[in-house]
Amino acid sequence: MEGVVEEEKSDTWNFPLYFPSLEEVKAIIQNKGSFWVNQLETFHVNWDGSDFSEGGSMTDTLRSSHLIANNIRAVSESLLTSHFGDEMINELFDRFREKIEEYAAKEKTEYTNLVISVTNGRMI
């Protein structure tokens, strides 16, 4: 809308992400029949990797937002620059960091990770 990115490039960008539930993961493993699920648990990790298990809260959202934006940038920058070019990449991640800072000031910023223990379900 601001003209930073060509409309055609914006319209053709697709980066699908899907985060299955614990039940979906377990059902897929069991339906395939190759493995038995011994243990399946979830745990939460803060977006910036800090530990608030003692009941603390995120006090330095600016620092945290930089860590989060840099982590996402490390994973996605090459995909973004190959599609959009590198002219706008710094501005994109500056804006992204600002959005994260706003969000982190109001909401919990956690990933849910799965830990899965399986054994071979086929008889040898």
Solvent accessible surface area in square Angstrom, and as a share of the most:
residue,aa,sasa,rsa
1,M,243,1.09
2,E,121,0.54
3,G,67,0.65
4,V,70,0.40
5,V,47,0.27
6,E,111,0.50
7,E,136,0.61
8,E,129,0.58
9,K,66,0.28
10,S,61,0.39
11,D,108,0.56
12,T,82,0.48
13,W,79,0.28
14,N,116,0.60
15,F,87,0.36
16,P,105,0.66
17,L,120,0.59
18,Y,154,0.58
19,F,167,0.70
20,P,53,0.34
21,S,49,0.32
22,L,55,0.27
23,E,121,0.54
24,E,70,0.31
25,V,21,0.12
26,K,83,0.35
27,A,45,0.35
28,I,101,0.51
29,I,32,0.16
30,Q,95,0.42
31,N,127,0.65
32,K,149,0.63
33,G,42,0.41
34,S,27,0.17
35,F,97,0.40
36,W,145,0.51
37,V,31,0.18
38,N,87,0.45
39,Q,96,0.43
40,L,28,0.14
41,E,84,0.38
42,T,58,0.34
43,F,94,0.39
44,H,111,0.49
45,V,47,0.27
46,N,20,0.10
47,W,66,0.23
48,D,17,0.09
49,G,58,0.56
50,S,35,0.23
51,D,114,0.59
52,F,63,0.26
53,S,88,0.57
54,E,169,0.76
55,G,70,0.67
56,G,47,0.45
57,S,79,0.51
58,M,39,0.18
59,T,127,0.74
60,D,68,0.35
61,T,26,0.15
62,L,90,0.45
63,R,132,0.48
64,S,1,0.01
65,S,0,0.00
66,H,85,0.38
67,L,67,0.34
68,I,4,0.02
69,A,4,0.03
70,N,89,0.46
71,N,80,0.41
72,I,62,0.31
73,R,56,0.21
74,A,89,0.69
75,V,111,0.64
76,S,12,0.08
77,E,55,0.25
78,S,82,0.53
79,L,81,0.41
80,L,22,0.11
81,T,35,0.20
82,S,96,0.62
83,H,56,0.25
84,F,24,0.10
85,G,21,0.20
86,D,96,0.50
87,E,150,0.67
88,M,18,0.08
89,I,8,0.04
90,N,95,0.49
91,E,73,0.33
92,L,60,0.30
93,F,12,0.05
94,D,85,0.44
95,R,101,0.37
96,F,72,0.30
97,R,38,0.14
98,E,84,0.38
99,K,129,0.55
100,I,8,0.04
101,E,48,0.22
102,E,95,0.43
103,Y,97,0.37
104,A,8,0.06
105,A,72,0.56
106,K,160,0.68
107,E,92,0.41
108,K,157,0.67
109,T,3,0.02
110,E,64,0.29
111,Y,99,0.38
112,T,79,0.46
113,N,58,0.30
114,L,60,0.30
115,V,79,0.45
116,I,67,0.34
117,S,47,0.30
118,V,56,0.32
119,T,65,0.38
120,N,84,0.43
121,G,13,0.13
122,R,157,0.57
123,M,173,0.77
124,I,209,1.06
